[in-house]
Amino acid sequence: MIETKPKKRSEQGRAKETKSKILAAALHEFSASGFEGVSTRAIASRAGVNHTLISHHFGSKTELWKATADWIFGLYTTRSQERYKALKGVEVMATIKALLKDFIEFSAAYPDFHRFMMQANRGDAGLMDWLTNRFLRQGAQAELTLFEQAQELGFMPKGDGMHMRYLFIGAATSIFTFAPEYSRLTDNDPFSESVIEQHTNYVLGLFSQNLH
């Protein structure tokens, strides 16, 4: 009898690798040009695969966009959940600071995440509705709870919690989202460990002044 399972596993592994390449390329292209501004051929070219594989694995460009959102939000959610579990039993203030710090580090690791969101906000309303219902509404509510806890403990300034959330996101992601500009104006690499650490300290410091 011919053993076929190893071959099947090998094929599955190659397919998974191909899909990962396509999703990483799609995140970059969609974040740079938006949904309307990029073609599946451009994404395939960046991924180094034949463009027919996009249709094979994802179907349409719309489904690829949604799969890209699923992928990047999945990475963030998994990382956040693992981080939260690791902090079980840790004092509340320390937990809040650690989770906010982790958000900044994720933003540095995946700067295209926030560029993708910027493009989504200015793009197709239907896709934005899908994104809001699938990820943003629930995620924002969880983050709002965290911010309101921080406010109660005096770590965050008083005020509308959701507004404060957007202020934090803007501050946390700015030098990574605008990395080419930042690097030219400062001659520093925003993705270096030293700058990320400095940026984290600055951002957390801005939001821990007990402003009222």
Stockholm file with secondary structure:
# STOCKHOLM 1.0

chainA/1-212         MIETKPKKRSEQGRAKETKSKILAAALHEFSASGFEGVSTRAIASRAGVNHTLISHHFGSKTELWKATADWIFGLYTTRSQERYKALKGVEVMATIKALLKDFIEFSAAYPDFHRFMMQANRGDAGLMDWLTNRFLRQGAQAELTLFEQAQELGFMPKGDGMHMRYLFIGAATSIFTFAPEYSRLTDNDPFSESVIEQHTNYVLGLFSQNLH
#=GR chainA/1-212 SS CCCCHHHHHHHHHHHHHHHHHHHHHHHHHHHHHTTTTCCHHHHHHHHTSCTHHHHHHHCSHHHHHHHHHHHHHHHHHHHHHHHHHHTTTSCHHHHHHHHHHHHHHHHHHCHHHHHHHHHHHTSCHHHHHHHIIIIIHHHHHHHHHHHHHHHHTTSSCSSCHHHHHHHHHHHHHHHHHTHHHHHHHHSCCTTSHHHHHHHHHHHHHHTTSCCC
#=GC SS_cons         CCCCHHHHHHHHHHHHHHHHHHHHHHHHHHHHHTTTTCCHHHHHHHHTSCTHHHHHHHCSHHHHHHHHHHHHHHHHHHHHHHHHHHTTTSCHHHHHHHHHHHHHHHHHHCHHHHHHHHHHHTSCHHHHHHHIIIIIHHHHHHHHHHHHHHHHTTSSCSSCHHHHHHHHHHHHHHHHHTHHHHHHHHSCCTTSHHHHHHHHHHHHHHTTSCCC
//
